[in-house]
Amino acid sequence: MYSTLTHLQSTFTADCVIFGFDEGELKVLLVERNQYPYKDWWALPGFFVEHSETIDNAVERILYEHTGLRNIFMEQLYTFGDLKRHPQGRVITVAYYALLRLKGQSTLKPHSDYVRQAVWHPVENLPELAFDHANIIARSLEKIRQKIKYTPIAFELLPEKFTLTQLQKVYEAIIGISLDKRNFRKKMLNYNFLKELDEKQEGVSYRAAKLYKFDKRKYAKIFQNDLSFKK
């Protein structure tokens, strides 16, 4: 029995859900496929895991080959194994997700013939997707909507220096509801993990707003409860 098991090889894939925030919108990174099945369709960056590599290493490789991005911290999300999720048979996939600051990132550049291009798409206006990738993105959104209540993931999408308006737009984009401006700012400032800077926005046509930085140490020290915006 054990000698037989040593010769078994698993066939499964890894998919990458990368969220970014730009122009007031939460976006997800998609690639245009250049191979069958689903040739010409949009999909998440994903491919088969090689037998000689770990899943974590495969995710790093696949993300680079399909988008050109490197050194992105990815967290494992969920394993998807529906019987009909892949047209070529039962192919299980392990999905990973990450939140990424878009500003300052290198230009997206696929390094694989399997992909034509990689493009950021607004989460609220996605094209029809290959496989069960719409379901994977939906599960990822559920995850970050829960996680934003008790971890500072919103700041992973913002530049190092940001305005309170930018911070509010990130929260609204993730949780999917509009927030009262006055209440949001009061709550955020009362938590005392935002450091007000002696700087304002530059290069804007409207009245420049104050800039803030996120203080990780204060957050870790004082923040114990879920961050709720229920009225």
SVG drawing of the C-alpha trace seen along z (x, -y; Angstrom):
<svg xmlns="http://www.w3.org/2000/svg" viewBox="-28 -75 39 77">
<polyline fill="none" stroke="black" stroke-width="0.4" points="0.0,0.0 2.7,-2.5 4.8,-1.7 1.8,-2.5 1.2,-5.8 4.7,-7.0 4.0,-6.8 0.8,-8.9 1.0,-12.4 -1.7,-15.1 -3.0,-17.4 -4.1,-20.7 -3.7,-24.4 -3.2,-27.6 -5.1,-30.8 -4.1,-34.3 -6.6,-37.0 -4.8,-40.4 -6.8,-43.4 -5.8,-47.0 -7.4,-50.4 -7.3,-53.1 -9.4,-56.1 -11.8,-55.4 -12.5,-51.8 -11.5,-48.4 -9.9,-46.5 -8.8,-42.9 -6.0,-41.8 -7.2,-39.6 -5.3,-38.1 -6.5,-37.5 -6.0,-33.8 -4.2,-32.8 -4.7,-29.1 -7.6,-26.6 -9.7,-26.0 -11.3,-29.5 -9.0,-31.0 -9.7,-34.8 -11.5,-34.8 -10.5,-36.9 -9.4,-34.9 -7.4,-35.1 -3.7,-34.5 -3.5,-30.7 -1.9,-27.5 -0.9,-24.0 1.4,-23.4 4.5,-21.4 5.3,-18.2 8.7,-19.5 7.5,-22.7 5.5,-23.7 2.2,-25.5 3.7,-28.7 6.5,-28.6 4.0,-27.8 1.9,-30.9 5.0,-33.1 6.0,-31.6 2.6,-31.8 2.0,-35.4 5.3,-36.4 4.8,-34.5 1.2,-35.8 1.6,-39.4 5.3,-40.3 4.7,-41.0 7.2,-39.7 7.7,-39.7 3.9,-39.9 2.9,-38.5 0.0,-36.1 -2.3,-34.5 -4.0,-31.2 -7.8,-31.6 -9.6,-28.4 -9.5,-25.2 -12.1,-24.9 -13.0,-21.4 -16.4,-21.4 -16.7,-18.5 -17.5,-20.7 -15.2,-23.6 -12.8,-22.6 -13.9,-21.3 -10.9,-18.9 -12.0,-16.9 -11.8,-17.3 -9.0,-19.8 -8.8,-21.2 -7.4,-24.7 -5.9,-26.4 -6.7,-30.1 -4.5,-32.8 -5.2,-36.5 -3.3,-39.7 -4.0,-43.4 -1.6,-45.7 -0.7,-49.3 -1.0,-50.1 1.0,-53.3 4.7,-52.7 4.2,-49.1 6.1,-48.2 4.2,-47.9 2.3,-44.6 4.2,-42.4 3.3,-38.7 6.2,-36.3 4.2,-33.4 2.6,-32.5 -0.5,-31.4 -1.4,-35.1 -1.9,-38.0 -2.1,-40.8 -2.8,-41.5 -5.2,-44.3 -6.8,-45.8 -10.6,-45.5 -13.1,-47.2 -14.7,-44.6 -18.1,-46.2 -17.8,-45.8 -16.1,-42.5 -16.3,-40.7 -17.5,-37.1 -14.8,-35.0 -13.3,-31.6 -13.8,-28.5 -15.3,-29.3 -13.2,-32.4 -16.2,-34.7 -17.0,-32.5 -13.3,-32.6 -13.4,-36.4 -16.7,-36.5 -15.2,-34.3 -12.2,-36.6 -14.4,-39.6 -16.2,-38.0 -12.9,-37.3 -11.6,-40.8 -14.9,-42.3 -14.7,-40.3 -11.0,-40.8 -11.2,-44.6 -13.2,-44.6 -10.3,-43.4 -7.1,-43.9 -5.6,-47.1 -5.8,-45.7 -7.3,-49.0 -3.9,-50.6 -2.3,-48.0 -4.2,-49.5 -3.2,-53.1 0.0,-55.1 2.1,-55.7 0.7,-59.2 -3.1,-59.5 -6.1,-61.7 -9.1,-60.8 -11.2,-60.9 -9.0,-58.3 -9.2,-56.1 -13.0,-56.4 -13.2,-55.5 -11.2,-52.3 -13.5,-51.2 -16.6,-52.0 -15.2,-50.1 -14.5,-47.0 -17.6,-46.8 -19.9,-48.0 -21.8,-50.8 -21.6,-54.5 -20.4,-55.9 -21.3,-59.1 -18.2,-61.4 -18.4,-63.1 -18.9,-59.8 -16.2,-58.0 -13.6,-60.7 -14.5,-61.0 -14.3,-57.3 -11.0,-56.9 -9.3,-59.8 -10.6,-58.7 -8.9,-55.3 -5.6,-57.2 -3.7,-55.0 -3.5,-57.8 -0.7,-60.2 -1.5,-63.7 1.3,-65.1 2.4,-68.7 1.8,-68.1 -1.1,-68.5 -1.9,-67.1 0.1,-68.5 -0.9,-69.0 -4.6,-69.0 -7.1,-71.4 -9.2,-71.5 -8.5,-72.5 -5.6,-70.4 -6.4,-68.1 -4.3,-67.1 -2.2,-63.9 -2.0,-61.1 0.1,-58.0 -0.9,-54.7 0.9,-53.9 1.2,-50.1 2.5,-50.1 -0.4,-52.1 -2.8,-49.9 -1.4,-46.7 -1.4,-48.2 -4.8,-49.8 -7.1,-48.1 -8.9,-45.1 -12.4,-45.3 -14.1,-44.8 -14.3,-48.0 -18.0,-48.3 -19.8,-51.0 -23.3,-49.9 -25.6,-52.8"/>
</svg>
